[in-house]
Amino acid sequence: MNLAAYMQEQKQRIDCRLAQLLQPERPQFARLYEAMNYSLLSGGKRIRPILLLATLESLGKDSAPYLDIACALECVHSYSLIHDDLPAMDDDDLRRGKPTNHIVYGEGMAILAGDGLLTYAFELMARQTHIDPEKLARSIQVFAHAAGPAGMVGGQSFDLESEGNIHIGREGLELLHYSKTGIIFEAAITLAAILGDAGDEEKQALDVYGTYMGLTFQITDDILDVVGDEAALGKPVGSDARNQKATYATIFSLEEARQLAQEAADKAIQAIAPLGDRAWFLRELVSYLLVRAQ
């Protein structure tokens, strides 16, 4: 199976399960659930949950028992997009080719929809009673750390404080993007390593891969904000420059950014060589990220 077919098959599995999850128990809460599902079911490539499932398979495990864990990742990702798009954050009005949540439901409901998706994600994880309790507790801790003030939320706060200052330097830029984006990719891979009983060599390979795969994603995402097609991306382009954000495409030239992306991708692919053919998707995913930014 090639990369596109595999991603489409996994996306269909994930989308089908996501559509089953959020159903209001009380009619008075229906509008909130509608707002949550509006963003959760609005499309997207589902790269984070697919990454978890594919990493489990690279370890020789059946990914089916962990579909809800993958869906929890997507709930947190959707929450982060809702909040990122708010007027107090990036103030975007388009996401995945549709009006952003606050445009449709208002700021207050959008904030609550994000809050609901975040907290529901951990409820969903805690429901997985078929998973060994110790593994599940470790997984929840890893994911909460990555999504919280030491990770994604911290990265967003640093992003806010850095607006208007494109001179935070490469070290500051790497911290910003790792915290906002890379750490969730790492978490998806770490969860798979925990749930899939990865050995020490496999864990080390996956740790390095996660770091450089996340970096490849973020650099190429920054490039796409400059050269991407808004209709194809489903979100505005050029917002980083308008908001005077420090990115790989504003601190470096496009040529330099592409070179940095290539270097990160090479390191990611090299890291998982010990996993052999079972890690084919992980290798091809990194190559795909490079191609999308050409």
C-alpha positions as YAML, in Angstrom:
chain: A
units: angstrom
residues:
- id: 1
  name: MET
  ca: [0.00, 0.00, 0.00]
- id: 2
  name: ASN
  ca: [1.32, 3.46, -0.85]
- id: 3
  name: LEU
  ca: [1.36, 6.45, 1.45]
- id: 4
  name: ALA
  ca: [-1.75, 8.16, 0.05]
- id: 5
  name: ALA
  ca: [-3.86, 4.99, 0.19]
- id: 6
  name: TYR
  ca: [-2.73, 4.17, 3.71]
- id: 7
  name: MET
  ca: [-3.45, 7.68, 4.98]
- id: 8
  name: GLN
  ca: [-6.89, 7.67, 3.36]
- id: 9
  name: GLU
  ca: [-7.75, 4.28, 4.87]
- id: 10
  name: GLN
  ca: [-6.62, 5.32, 8.35]
- id: 11
  name: LYS
  ca: [-8.35, 8.70, 8.03]
- id: 12
  name: GLN
  ca: [-11.63, 6.94, 7.24]
- id: 13
  name: ARG
  ca: [-11.26, 4.73, 10.33]
- id: 14
  name: ILE
  ca: [-10.56, 7.75, 12.51]
- id: 15
  name: ASP
  ca: [-13.30, 9.92, 11.00]
- id: 16
  name: CYS
  ca: [-15.87, 7.17, 11.44]
- id: 17
  name: ARG
  ca: [-14.98, 6.75, 15.12]
- id: 18
  name: LEU
  ca: [-14.85, 10.50, 15.79]
- id: 19
  name: ALA
  ca: [-18.36, 10.88, 14.40]
- id: 20
  name: GLN
  ca: [-19.63, 8.40, 17.00]
- id: 21
  name: LEU
  ca: [-18.05, 9.95, 20.06]
- id: 22
  name: LEU
  ca: [-19.53, 13.33, 20.95]
- id: 23
  name: GLN
  ca: [-23.27, 12.99, 21.51]
- id: 24
  name: PRO
  ca: [-25.03, 15.29, 24.01]
- id: 25
  name: GLU
  ca: [-26.69, 13.64, 26.99]
- id: 26
  name: ARG
  ca: [-28.81, 16.73, 27.65]
- id: 27
  name: PRO
  ca: [-30.63, 18.71, 24.94]
- id: 28
  name: GLN
  ca: [-29.63, 21.96, 26.66]
- id: 29
  name: PHE
  ca: [-26.00, 21.24, 25.75]
- id: 30
  name: ALA
  ca: [-26.70, 20.45, 22.09]
- id: 31
  name: ARG
  ca: [-25.27, 23.74, 20.77]
- id: 32
  name: LEU
  ca: [-21.98, 23.13, 22.58]
- id: 33
  name: TYR
  ca: [-21.67, 19.63, 21.13]
- id: 34
  name: GLU
  ca: [-22.54, 20.98, 17.71]
- id: 35
  name: ALA
  ca: [-19.70, 23.49, 18.00]
- id: 36
  name: MET
  ca: [-17.28, 20.78, 19.18]
- id: 37
  name: ASN
  ca: [-18.21, 18.48, 16.30]
- id: 38
  name: TYR
  ca: [-18.10, 21.35, 13.81]
- id: 39
  name: SER
  ca: [-14.34, 21.61, 14.25]
- id: 40
  name: LEU
  ca: [-13.62, 17.97, 15.10]
- id: 41
  name: LEU
  ca: [-15.35, 16.64, 11.99]
- id: 42
  name: SER
  ca: [-14.37, 19.39, 9.56]
- id: 43
  name: GLY
  ca: [-11.69, 17.36, 7.82]
- id: 44
  name: GLY
  ca: [-7.94, 17.57, 8.12]
- id: 45
  name: LYS
  ca: [-5.35, 14.94, 7.32]
- id: 46
  name: ARG
  ca: [-5.43, 13.36, 10.82]
- id: 47
  name: ILE
  ca: [-1.64, 13.13, 10.80]
- id: 48
  name: ARG
  ca: [-1.27, 12.92, 14.60]
- id: 49
  name: PRO
  ca: [-3.63, 10.00, 15.17]
- id: 50
  name: ILE
  ca: [-2.38, 8.25, 12.04]
- id: 51
  name: LEU
  ca: [1.17, 8.66, 13.32]
- id: 52
  name: LEU
  ca: [0.26, 6.88, 16.56]
- id: 53
  name: LEU
  ca: [-1.43, 4.00, 14.73]
- id: 54
  name: ALA
  ca: [1.37, 3.66, 12.19]
- id: 55
  name: THR
  ca: [4.04, 3.68, 14.90]
- id: 56
  name: LEU
  ca: [2.24, 0.86, 16.70]
- id: 57
  name: GLU
  ca: [2.21, -1.10, 13.45]
- id: 58
  name: SER
  ca: [5.92, -0.42, 12.95]
- id: 59
  name: LEU
  ca: [6.41, -2.19, 16.29]
- id: 60
  name: GLY
  ca: [4.48, -5.19, 15.01]
- id: 61
  name: LYS
  ca: [1.30, -4.43, 16.96]
- id: 62
  name: ASP
  ca: [-2.35, -4.43, 15.91]
- id: 63
  name: SER
  ca: [-3.44, -0.79, 16.04]
- id: 64
  name: ALA
  ca: [-7.19, -1.49, 16.30]
- id: 65
  name: PRO
  ca: [-7.38, -1.59, 20.14]
- id: 66
  name: TYR
  ca: [-5.87, 1.89, 20.30]
- id: 67
  name: LEU
  ca: [-8.19, 3.76, 17.94]
- id: 68
  name: ASP
  ca: [-9.78, 5.75, 20.78]
- id: 69
  name: ILE
  ca: [-6.35, 6.84, 22.01]
- id: 70
  name: ALA
  ca: [-5.69, 8.12, 18.49]
- id: 71
  name: CYS
  ca: [-9.03, 9.94, 18.52]
- id: 72
  name: ALA
  ca: [-8.09, 11.59, 21.81]
- id: 73
  name: LEU
  ca: [-5.04, 13.05, 20.08]
- id: 74
  name: GLU
  ca: [-7.27, 14.53, 17.40]
- id: 75
  name: CYS
  ca: [-9.63, 16.02, 20.00]
- id: 76
  name: VAL
  ca: [-6.73, 17.91, 21.56]
- id: 77
  name: HIS
  ca: [-5.46, 19.01, 18.15]
- id: 78
  name: SER
  ca: [-8.92, 20.32, 17.21]
- id: 79
  name: TYR
  ca: [-9.18, 22.19, 20.51]
- id: 80
  name: SER
  ca: [-5.83, 23.85, 19.85]
- id: 81
  name: LEU
  ca: [-6.95, 24.99, 16.39]
- id: 82
  name: ILE
  ca: [-10.17, 26.51, 17.74]
- id: 83
  name: HIS
  ca: [-8.25, 28.50, 20.33]
- id: 84
  name: ASP
  ca: [-5.42, 29.44, 17.94]
- id: 85
  name: ASP
  ca: [-7.95, 30.97, 15.55]
- id: 86
  name: LEU
  ca: [-9.59, 33.19, 18.18]
- id: 87
  name: PRO
  ca: [-9.31, 36.99, 17.85]
- id: 88
  name: ALA
  ca: [-7.12, 37.06, 20.96]
- id: 89
  name: MET
  ca: [-4.70, 34.63, 19.31]
- id: 90
  name: ASP
  ca: [-4.14, 34.47, 15.53]
- id: 91
  name: ASP
  ca: [-7.52, 36.03, 14.62]
- id: 92
  name: ASP
  ca: [-8.11, 33.78, 11.60]
- id: 93
  name: ASP
  ca: [-11.48, 33.38, 9.92]
- id: 94
  name: LEU
  ca: [-10.79, 30.30, 7.78]
- id: 95
  name: ARG
  ca: [-9.76, 26.79, 8.79]
- id: 96
  name: ARG
  ca: [-9.82, 23.68, 6.61]
- id: 97
  name: GLY
  ca: [-11.69, 25.66, 3.98]
- id: 98
  name: LYS
  ca: [-14.54, 26.61, 6.34]
- id: 99
  name: PRO
  ca: [-15.27, 29.59, 8.60]
- id: 100
  name: THR
  ca: [-13.49, 29.21, 11.91]
- id: 101
  name: ASN
  ca: [-15.42, 28.12, 14.98]
- id: 102
  name: HIS
  ca: [-15.77, 31.55, 16.53]
- id: 103
  name: ILE
  ca: [-17.05, 33.00, 13.26]
- id: 104
  name: VAL
  ca: [-19.90, 30.47, 13.26]
- id: 105
  name: TYR
  ca: [-20.64, 30.10, 16.97]
- id: 106
  name: GLY
  ca: [-19.23, 33.23, 18.57]
- id: 107
  name: GLU
  ca: [-16.14, 33.63, 20.73]
- id: 108
  name: GLY
  ca: [-17.69, 32.40, 23.97]
- id: 109
  name: MET
  ca: [-19.01, 29.16, 22.52]
- id: 110
  name: ALA
  ca: [-15.79, 28.60, 20.60]
- id: 111
  name: ILE
  ca: [-13.77, 28.86, 23.81]
- id: 112
  name: LEU
  ca: [-16.10, 26.37, 25.48]
- id: 113
  name: ALA
  ca: [-15.95, 24.03, 22.48]
- id: 114
  name: GLY
  ca: [-12.16, 23.99, 22.77]
- id: 115
  name: ASP
  ca: [-12.37, 23.44, 26.52]
- id: 116
  name: GLY
  ca: [-14.81, 20.59, 25.96]
- id: 117
  name: LEU
  ca: [-12.62, 18.85, 23.39]
- id: 118
  name: LEU
  ca: [-9.54, 19.12, 25.60]
- id: 119
  name: THR
  ca: [-11.15, 17.67, 28.70]
- id: 120
  name: TYR
  ca: [-13.10, 15.04, 26.76]
- id: 121
  name: ALA
  ca: [-9.84, 13.74, 25.28]
- id: 122
  name: PHE
  ca: [-8.63, 12.68, 28.72]
- id: 123
  name: GLU
  ca: [-12.01, 11.21, 29.63]
- id: 124
  name: LEU
  ca: [-11.79, 9.14, 26.45]
- id: 125
  name: MET
  ca: [-8.28, 7.94, 27.30]
- id: 126
  name: ALA
  ca: [-9.29, 7.04, 30.85]
- id: 127
  name: ARG
  ca: [-12.15, 4.90, 29.50]
- id: 128
  name: GLN
  ca: [-9.75, 2.45, 27.85]
- id: 129
  name: THR
  ca: [-10.05, -0.24, 30.52]
- id: 130
  name: HIS
  ca: [-8.71, -2.95, 28.20]
- id: 131
  name: ILE
  ca: [-5.27, -1.30, 28.35]
- id: 132
  name: ASP
  ca: [-2.90, -2.25, 31.16]
- id: 133
  name: PRO
  ca: [-3.52, 0.37, 33.90]
- id: 134
  name: GLU
  ca: [0.17, 1.21, 34.33]
- id: 135
  name: LYS
  ca: [0.63, 1.76, 30.60]
- id: 136
  name: LEU
  ca: [-2.53, 3.85, 30.42]
- id: 137
  name: ALA
  ca: [-1.50, 6.03, 33.37]
- id: 138
  name: ARG
  ca: [1.92, 6.63, 31.78]
- id: 139
  name: SER
  ca: [0.27, 7.46, 28.47]
- id: 140
  name: ILE
  ca: [-2.10, 9.98, 30.05]
- id: 141
  name: GLN
  ca: [0.78, 11.60, 31.93]
- id: 142
  name: VAL
  ca: [2.92, 11.89, 28.78]
- id: 143
  name: PHE
  ca: [0.07, 13.35, 26.75]
- id: 144
  name: ALA
  ca: [-1.07, 15.80, 29.46]
- id: 145
  name: HIS
  ca: [2.50, 17.04, 29.86]
- id: 146
  name: ALA
  ca: [2.85, 17.56, 26.11]
- id: 147
  name: ALA
  ca: [-0.47, 19.39, 25.80]
- id: 148
  name: GLY
  ca: [-0.14, 21.50, 28.96]
- id: 149
  name: PRO
  ca: [1.86, 24.50, 30.22]
- id: 150
  name: ALA
  ca: [5.18, 22.70, 29.82]
- id: 151
  name: GLY
  ca: [4.35, 21.93, 26.19]
- id: 152
  name: MET
  ca: [1.76, 23.16, 23.73]
- id: 153
  name: VAL
  ca: [0.10, 25.76, 25.98]
- id: 154
  name: GLY
  ca: [3.51, 27.06, 27.00]
- id: 155
  name: GLY
  ca: [4.50, 27.29, 23.36]
- id: 156
  name: GLN
  ca: [1.36, 29.26, 22.55]
- id: 157
  name: SER
  ca: [2.06, 31.69, 25.38]
- id: 158
  name: PHE
  ca: [5.63, 32.17, 24.11]
- id: 159
  name: ASP
  ca: [4.20, 32.72, 20.63]
- id: 160
  name: LEU
  ca: [1.92, 35.48, 21.93]
- id: 161
  name: GLU
  ca: [4.77, 37.17, 23.77]
- id: 162
  name: SER
  ca: [6.99, 36.95, 20.69]
- id: 163
  name: GLU
  ca: [4.58, 38.67, 18.28]
- id: 164
  name: GLY
  ca: [6.23, 41.65, 16.71]
- id: 165
  name: ASN
  ca: [9.67, 40.31, 17.53]
- id: 166
  name: ILE
  ca: [11.18, 38.28, 14.72]
- id: 167
  name: HIS
  ca: [14.59, 38.50, 16.38]
- id: 168
  name: ILE
  ca: [14.14, 35.75, 18.99]
- id: 169
  name: GLY
  ca: [16.95, 33.84, 17.30]
- id: 170
  name: ARG
  ca: [17.16, 30.26, 16.15]
- id: 171
  name: GLU
  ca: [17.18, 28.90, 19.71]
- id: 172
  name: GLY
  ca: [14.00, 30.77, 20.59]
- id: 173
  name: LEU
  ca: [12.38, 29.75, 17.32]
- id: 174
  name: GLU
  ca: [13.20, 26.08, 17.90]
- id: 175
  name: LEU
  ca: [11.73, 26.25, 21.41]
- id: 176
  name: LEU
  ca: [8.61, 27.98, 20.13]
- id: 177
  name: HIS
  ca: [7.88, 25.50, 17.38]
- id: 178
  name: TYR
  ca: [8.89, 22.44, 19.36]
- id: 179
  name: SER
  ca: [6.51, 23.41, 22.15]
- id: 180
  name: LYS
  ca: [3.60, 24.41, 19.91]
- id: 181
  name: THR
  ca: [3.83, 21.58, 17.40]
- id: 182
  name: GLY
  ca: [6.69, 19.12, 17.72]
- id: 183
  name: ILE
  ca: [5.95, 17.98, 21.24]
- id: 184
  name: ILE
  ca: [2.52, 16.60, 20.25]
- id: 185
  name: PHE
  ca: [4.08, 14.59, 17.42]
- id: 186
  name: GLU
  ca: [6.62, 13.29, 19.91]
- id: 187
  name: ALA
  ca: [3.82, 12.43, 22.33]
- id: 188
  name: ALA
  ca: [1.97, 10.42, 19.68]
- id: 189
  name: ILE
  ca: [5.11, 8.40, 19.04]
- id: 190
  name: THR
  ca: [5.92, 8.00, 22.73]
- id: 191
  name: LEU
  ca: [2.39, 6.77, 23.43]
- id: 192
  name: ALA
  ca: [2.80, 4.17, 20.70]
- id: 193
  name: ALA
  ca: [6.14, 3.11, 22.20]
- id: 194
  name: ILE
  ca: [4.53, 2.69, 25.63]
- id: 195
  name: LEU
  ca: [1.45, 0.87, 24.36]
- id: 196
  name: GLY
  ca: [3.45, -1.17, 21.86]
- id: 197
  name: ASP
  ca: [6.08, -2.41, 24.34]
- id: 198
  name: ALA
  ca: [8.98, -0.89, 22.40]
- id: 199
  name: GLY
  ca: [12.44, -2.11, 23.36]
- id: 200
  name: ASP
  ca: [15.24, 0.26, 24.34]
- id: 201
  name: GLU
  ca: [16.72, 0.47, 20.83]
- id: 202
  name: GLU
  ca: [13.28, 1.00, 19.32]
- id: 203
  name: LYS
  ca: [12.46, 3.72, 21.85]
- id: 204
  name: GLN
  ca: [15.69, 5.55, 21.11]
- id: 205
  name: ALA
  ca: [15.09, 5.36, 17.36]
- id: 206
  name: LEU
  ca: [11.51, 6.60, 17.73]
- id: 207
  name: ASP
  ca: [12.51, 9.42, 20.10]
- id: 208
  name: VAL
  ca: [15.00, 10.82, 17.59]
- id: 209
  name: TYR
  ca: [12.56, 10.32, 14.74]
- id: 210
  name: GLY
  ca: [9.83, 12.19, 16.62]
- id: 211
  name: THR
  ca: [12.08, 15.18, 17.23]
- id: 212
  name: TYR
  ca: [13.15, 15.57, 13.61]
- id: 213
  name: MET
  ca: [9.83, 14.60, 12.06]
- id: 214
  name: GLY
  ca: [8.15, 17.35, 14.11]
- id: 215
  name: LEU
  ca: [10.83, 19.83, 13.05]
- id: 216
  name: THR
  ca: [10.35, 18.88, 9.39]
- id: 217
  name: PHE
  ca: [6.61, 19.42, 9.73]
- id: 218
  name: GLN
  ca: [6.98, 22.84, 11.32]
- id: 219
  name: ILE
  ca: [9.57, 24.17, 8.87]
- id: 220
  name: THR
  ca: [7.50, 23.05, 5.89]
- id: 221
  name: ASP
  ca: [4.37, 24.53, 7.49]
- id: 222
  name: ASP
  ca: [6.18, 27.86, 7.82]
- id: 223
  name: ILE
  ca: [7.21, 27.66, 4.17]
- id: 224
  name: LEU
  ca: [3.64, 26.93, 3.10]
- id: 225
  name: ASP
  ca: [2.46, 30.08, 4.91]
- id: 226
  name: VAL
  ca: [4.54, 31.98, 2.36]
- id: 227
  name: VAL
  ca: [4.22, 29.96, -0.86]
- id: 228
  name: GLY
  ca: [1.16, 27.75, -0.25]
- id: 229
  name: ASP
  ca: [-2.15, 27.96, -2.04]
- id: 230
  name: GLU
  ca: [-4.92, 29.15, 0.27]
- id: 231
  name: ALA
  ca: [-7.60, 27.09, -1.47]
- id: 232
  name: ALA
  ca: [-5.53, 23.91, -1.23]
- id: 233
  name: LEU
  ca: [-4.49, 24.53, 2.37]
- id: 234
  name: GLY
  ca: [-7.95, 25.58, 3.53]
- id: 235
  name: LYS
  ca: [-6.56, 28.41, 5.67]
- id: 236
  name: PRO
  ca: [-5.15, 31.89, 5.09]
- id: 237
  name: VAL
  ca: [-1.56, 32.24, 3.93]
- id: 238
  name: GLY
  ca: [0.74, 35.10, 4.82]
- id: 239
  name: SER
  ca: [-0.66, 35.50, 8.34]
- id: 240
  name: ASP
  ca: [2.74, 34.89, 9.95]
- id: 241
  name: ALA
  ca: [4.25, 37.86, 8.16]
- id: 242
  name: ARG
  ca: [1.20, 40.03, 8.85]
- id: 243
  name: ASN
  ca: [1.38, 39.22, 12.56]
- id: 244
  name: GLN
  ca: [5.17, 39.69, 12.59]
- id: 245
  name: LYS
  ca: [5.71, 36.15, 13.82]
- id: 246
  name: ALA
  ca: [9.14, 34.57, 14.01]
- id: 247
  name: THR
  ca: [9.14, 31.52, 11.72]
- id: 248
  name: TYR
  ca: [11.68, 29.59, 9.70]
- id: 249
  name: ALA
  ca: [10.49, 31.48, 6.65]
- id: 250
  name: THR
  ca: [10.83, 34.94, 8.25]
- id: 251
  name: ILE
  ca: [14.13, 34.46, 10.10]
- id: 252
  name: PHE
  ca: [15.71, 32.52, 7.22]
- id: 253
  name: SER
  ca: [15.30, 32.76, 3.46]
- id: 254
  name: LEU
  ca: [13.01, 30.27, 1.75]
- id: 255
  name: GLU
  ca: [16.05, 28.50, 0.31]
- id: 256
  name: GLU
  ca: [17.63, 28.23, 3.76]
- id: 257
  name: ALA
  ca: [14.35, 27.04, 5.28]
- id: 258
  name: ARG
  ca: [14.03, 24.32, 2.66]
- id: 259
  name: GLN
  ca: [17.60, 23.22, 3.37]
- id: 260
  name: LEU
  ca: [16.89, 23.04, 7.10]
- id: 261
  name: ALA
  ca: [13.77, 20.98, 6.38]
- id: 262
  name: GLN
  ca: [15.81, 18.59, 4.24]
- id: 263
  name: GLU
  ca: [18.42, 18.19, 6.96]
- id: 264
  name: ALA
  ca: [15.76, 17.47, 9.58]
- id: 265
  name: ALA
  ca: [14.04, 14.96, 7.29]
- id: 266
  name: ASP
  ca: [17.32, 13.15, 6.62]
- id: 267
  name: LYS
  ca: [17.95, 12.80, 10.35]
- id: 268
  name: ALA
  ca: [14.40, 11.51, 10.94]
- id: 269
  name: ILE
  ca: [14.72, 8.87, 8.24]
- id: 270
  name: GLN
  ca: [18.17, 7.82, 9.41]
- id: 271
  name: ALA
  ca: [16.93, 7.41, 12.98]
- id: 272
  name: ILE
  ca: [14.40, 4.70, 12.15]
- id: 273
  name: ALA
  ca: [16.69, 2.59, 9.98]
- id: 274
  name: PRO
  ca: [16.87, -0.05, 12.78]
- id: 275
  name: LEU
  ca: [13.09, -0.57, 12.51]
- id: 276
  name: GLY
  ca: [13.40, -1.88, 8.96]
- id: 277
  name: ASP
  ca: [10.57, -2.27, 6.47]
- id: 278
  name: ARG
  ca: [7.83, -2.11, 9.11]
- id: 279
  name: ALA
  ca: [8.56, 1.62, 9.49]
- id: 280
  name: TRP
  ca: [7.90, 2.36, 5.81]
- id: 281
  name: PHE
  ca: [5.09, 4.79, 6.58]
- id: 282
  name: LEU
  ca: [7.22, 6.80, 9.01]
- id: 283
  name: ARG
  ca: [9.89, 7.23, 6.34]
- id: 284
  name: GLU
  ca: [7.46, 8.12, 3.57]
- id: 285
  name: LEU
  ca: [5.60, 10.58, 5.77]
- id: 286
  name: VAL
  ca: [8.74, 12.67, 6.20]
- id: 287
  name: SER
  ca: [9.37, 12.63, 2.45]
- id: 288
  name: TYR
  ca: [5.77, 13.72, 1.86]
- id: 289
  name: LEU
  ca: [6.22, 16.69, 4.20]
- id: 290
  name: LEU
  ca: [9.14, 17.87, 2.10]
- id: 291
  name: VAL
  ca: [7.28, 17.54, -1.18]
- id: 292
  name: ARG
  ca: [4.29, 19.56, 0.02]
- id: 293
  name: ALA
  ca: [6.54, 22.59, 0.58]
- id: 294
  name: GLN
  ca: [8.13, 22.62, -2.88]
...
